Amino acid sequence: MRIEVITTGSELLLGQVLNSHPGYLSGRLALLGLELARQTAVPDGREAIAEVLAEAWRRSDLIIVTGGLGPTSDDITRDVVAEFFQKPLEYQAKIHEKILGYFRQRNLTPPELVKVQAMVPKGMEVLANDVGTAPGFWFEEKGKMLAVLPGPPRE
């Protein structure tokens, strides 16, 4: 099985944040007897993410994408994935309620823009995030798998 990791975020390429995902994921995959074939870091840009995703989808069996699931304007991974696979984003009320609960537990007022984190490409399965607000998602198509995970390593 050919496995590829794509990490998104300009902060990773600029050295502002240590890109720990490939090492962590490679170690976890090794425990399962699997080997990471390629890792790529891309900036926060639609074209850059779409191009790398298209290449990875052609050559790999499992693609793990990290980052770009937050609520800010540079968090565009969910949108790019939805466009690439031609799956409209769907509002998930259960996810939104869980996000709001995250803020309530901390006595914080959630910003309105967190609602975008409850949008998931139609037909993709939600991966719960018990540590942060952004859920991941995954799906399988034609024998290939895609997992999209939040950017913060603890999540």
C-alpha positions as CSV (number, residue, x, y, z in Angstrom):
1,M,0.0,0.0,0.0
2,R,1.4,3.4,-1.0
3,I,0.8,6.0,1.7
4,E,1.3,9.7,1.3
5,V,1.1,12.6,3.8
6,I,0.3,16.1,2.8
7,T,0.7,18.8,5.4
8,T,-0.9,22.2,4.7
9,G,0.0,25.5,6.1
10,S,2.3,28.4,5.1
11,E,3.5,28.5,8.7
12,L,5.1,25.1,8.2
13,L,7.0,26.2,5.1
14,L,8.1,29.4,6.7
15,G,9.5,27.6,9.7
16,Q,7.2,29.4,12.1
17,V,5.8,26.0,13.3
18,L,7.6,22.7,13.4
19,N,6.0,20.2,11.0
20,S,5.8,17.2,13.3
21,H,3.0,15.4,11.5
22,P,5.1,13.3,9.0
23,G,7.3,11.9,11.8
24,Y,4.4,11.2,14.1
25,L,2.3,9.6,11.4
26,S,5.2,7.6,10.0
27,G,5.8,6.1,13.4
28,R,2.2,5.2,13.9
29,L,2.0,3.6,10.5
30,A,5.1,1.6,11.2
31,L,3.4,0.1,14.3
32,L,0.8,-1.2,11.8
33,G,3.4,-2.6,9.5
34,L,2.9,0.2,7.0
35,E,5.4,2.6,5.4
36,L,5.1,6.2,4.4
37,A,6.1,6.6,0.8
38,R,6.0,10.4,0.4
39,Q,5.5,13.5,2.4
40,T,4.7,17.0,1.0
41,A,4.2,20.3,2.7
42,V,2.2,23.0,0.8
43,P,1.3,26.6,1.6
44,D,-2.2,27.8,2.3
45,G,-3.3,28.2,-1.3
46,R,-6.1,26.6,-3.3
47,E,-4.0,25.9,-6.4
48,A,-1.1,24.5,-4.4
49,I,-3.3,22.2,-2.3
50,A,-5.4,21.0,-5.3
51,E,-2.3,20.3,-7.4
52,V,-0.6,18.2,-4.7
53,L,-3.9,16.4,-3.8
54,A,-4.4,15.5,-7.5
55,E,-0.8,14.1,-7.8
56,A,-1.2,12.1,-4.5
57,W,-4.6,10.7,-5.6
58,R,-3.1,9.5,-8.8
59,R,-0.1,7.7,-7.3
60,S,-1.1,6.6,-3.7
61,D,-3.6,4.3,-2.1
62,L,-4.0,6.2,1.2
63,I,-3.6,10.0,1.4
64,I,-3.5,11.7,4.8
65,V,-3.9,15.5,4.7
66,T,-3.4,17.6,7.8
67,G,-4.3,21.2,8.5
68,G,-6.7,23.8,7.0
69,L,-9.8,22.7,8.9
70,G,-10.0,25.7,11.2
71,P,-12.5,28.6,11.0
72,T,-10.2,31.3,9.6
73,S,-10.0,32.5,6.0
74,D,-6.7,30.6,5.3
75,D,-8.2,27.3,6.4
76,I,-9.2,26.1,3.0
77,T,-8.4,22.4,2.9
78,R,-12.0,21.3,3.5
79,D,-13.1,23.5,0.5
80,V,-10.4,22.3,-1.8
81,V,-11.1,18.6,-0.9
82,A,-14.9,19.2,-1.5
83,E,-14.2,20.8,-4.9
84,F,-11.6,18.2,-6.0
85,F,-14.0,15.3,-5.3
86,Q,-17.0,17.3,-6.5
87,K,-18.8,16.8,-3.2
88,P,-20.8,19.8,-1.8
89,L,-20.1,20.9,1.8
90,E,-22.9,19.8,4.2
91,Y,-23.7,21.4,7.5
92,Q,-23.6,18.9,10.3
93,A,-25.7,20.1,13.3
94,K,-24.2,17.5,15.6
95,I,-20.7,18.7,14.9
96,H,-21.7,22.3,15.4
97,E,-23.2,21.4,18.8
98,K,-20.1,19.6,19.8
99,I,-18.0,22.6,18.9
100,L,-20.3,24.9,20.9
101,G,-20.0,22.5,23.8
102,Y,-16.2,22.8,23.6
103,F,-16.5,26.5,24.2
104,R,-19.2,26.2,26.9
105,Q,-17.0,23.8,28.9
106,R,-14.3,26.5,29.0
107,N,-16.7,29.3,29.7
108,L,-15.9,30.9,26.4
109,T,-18.1,32.6,23.9
110,P,-17.7,30.8,20.5
111,P,-17.0,33.1,17.6
112,E,-19.7,32.8,14.8
113,L,-17.1,31.7,12.3
114,V,-16.7,28.3,14.1
115,K,-19.8,27.2,12.3
116,V,-17.7,26.6,9.1
117,Q,-16.0,23.8,11.0
118,A,-19.3,21.9,11.0
119,M,-19.2,21.8,7.2
120,V,-18.1,18.4,5.8
121,P,-18.0,17.2,2.2
122,K,-21.1,15.2,1.5
123,G,-20.7,11.5,1.9
124,M,-17.5,11.7,3.8
125,E,-17.4,10.2,7.3
126,V,-16.6,12.5,10.2
127,L,-13.7,11.8,12.5
128,A,-14.4,13.1,15.9
129,N,-12.0,15.5,17.6
130,D,-12.1,15.1,21.4
131,V,-9.3,17.6,22.0
132,G,-10.1,20.6,19.7
133,T,-12.9,22.0,17.6
134,A,-12.1,20.9,14.0
135,P,-13.3,17.4,13.2
136,G,-11.5,15.4,10.5
137,F,-13.2,13.3,7.8
138,W,-12.4,10.4,5.5
139,F,-13.7,8.4,2.7
140,E,-12.9,5.6,0.3
141,E,-13.4,5.6,-3.4
142,K,-12.2,3.1,-6.1
143,G,-9.9,1.3,-3.7
144,K,-8.2,4.5,-2.5
145,M,-8.6,6.3,0.8
146,L,-8.4,9.9,2.0
147,A,-8.2,11.0,5.6
148,V,-8.2,14.8,6.4
149,L,-7.1,15.7,9.9
150,P,-6.8,18.9,11.9
151,G,-3.5,20.8,11.9
152,P,-2.6,21.0,15.6
153,P,-0.6,17.9,16.4
154,R,-2.4,17.3,19.8
155,E,-5.7,17.0,17.8
